[in-house]
Amino acid sequence: MTTSSGMQWSSRLTFIMAAVGCAVGLGNIWLFPYLVGVNGGGAFVLVYLCAVLLLALPVLVAELMIGRRGAAGPPAAIAAVAKESGQPQAWSWMGVLLGGLGAVIALAFYGVAGGWAMAYSFKLAAGQLQQIDAPGAELVFNVLNGSPGFLLPWVIAFLVTTVIISARGLQAGIEKAVKFMMPALFVMLVAMVVYAAVVGDFGRAASFLFRPDFSKLDSKTVLAAFGAAFFSVSVGITNMMAYGAYVDRTTRLPGTAAIVVAADTVVALLAGLAIFPLIFEYGLQPSGGPGLVFMTLPIAFGQIPGGLIFGTLFFVLLFFAALTSSIGMLEAPVSWLRDATSLSRRSAAMLAGSIGLVLGILGALSFSTLADIHPLGAIAMFEDKSFFDTYIHLVLNIMMPIGGILICVFAGWLVKRKFSREEFADGKDTALYKTWLTIVRFVAPAILALVLIDVATG
């Protein structure tokens, strides 16, 4: 049986780039700006920042801790840590559910969104969206989705690229990819912010993002911010647990996790500063919802000076963000298959990736030939949801919160404090460790339970 314990990141910096790449994705550049837009701006941002500290960061530390302690893919790592603490090894089912099923479903909807980003990169570069108006932008998006021959090649290309990188292994594949894409992503994002400051209404955008209007806060907004923070940092479906298995013993997990979360949050805020100045300058609606990036932004890029170049740059940026996240999502099932079978790295990546590809194709077709198919329609909350909508709802609103609760219960209550102290603070019973333990035992599970209740009653 092959285990992942024989591999390690080549350096702490490389691990940080990979973890940031796994975290930075659609949650930062697509989900965060549109949620800020529909929830009134600065008040949502303030709650989001609190959510990152109170929820996402402690759960990230817990995932990395379990992964490093168990030194294997999520199911095997959980089983090893459970055994060491005198708990049932049957807890490994948590890793199968989250790191196997959850990660592959997440990979499927990332494949569709990554396909959109690739398609729009080429459309902008070819000048197809110049001088486009609102009806035209909506038509372009609808034609792309409504024509399998247009969308499927992009989705397939995105997911095949993900599999190829994963199949090459930790250092030859994942590390090489993130060493190129993460610096490029930050450079492109900063360039986009500078550009937006020059041609857009930067002052109004900054005020919208950073001047809270607490009259716009309600329980729904607060829970949406906590859910967005959790998704943005990519915790709850054991992606980070899989990456944690390759972390060496000299790396201090709390500090490293804080760097990852800080970088992820900076990207989200920079994305807002890149998008909203253009939205306000051209009289567009910040509350454009999920279509903000793909139907509202192209209108601005079609009108502003240099829009062809910077519009292309923006969607290449979105493609890189989606790809680094999809690589992280594939790692959990790949490491599980390697631990549980005799499959090589390449075979495991091809098997898990093929399942994600089939699901991704169904998701892409849910906008056209499969639009009337509701795979879980017998369940009330899924009765009107297509394959694509079902994937998103399952992962973001159900599996990630449930996974977060399970990880908190496991790390906070079942793992012996002696072992969690060793991973967190070199065995010392520090104030920071006690704070973390209190949060994962009580605060984070309570918040995630409220998010689940909101989903169930919403």
KATADA-V647872 format. One record per helix or strand of 3 or more residues. SS is the DSSP state (a for helix, b for strand). FROM is the first residue (numbers start at 0). TO is the last residue. If there is no record, write none. Layout:
BEGIN
ss = (SS SS)
from = (FROM FROM)
to = (TO TO)
END
This chain:
BEGIN
ss = (a a a a a a a a a a a a a a a a a a a a a)
from = (3 11 25 41 73 88 133 147 169 201 213 218 238 252 288 306 344 379 386 416 430)
to = (5 22 37 69 83 124 145 166 198 209 215 231 243 280 300 339 364 381 413 424 456)
END
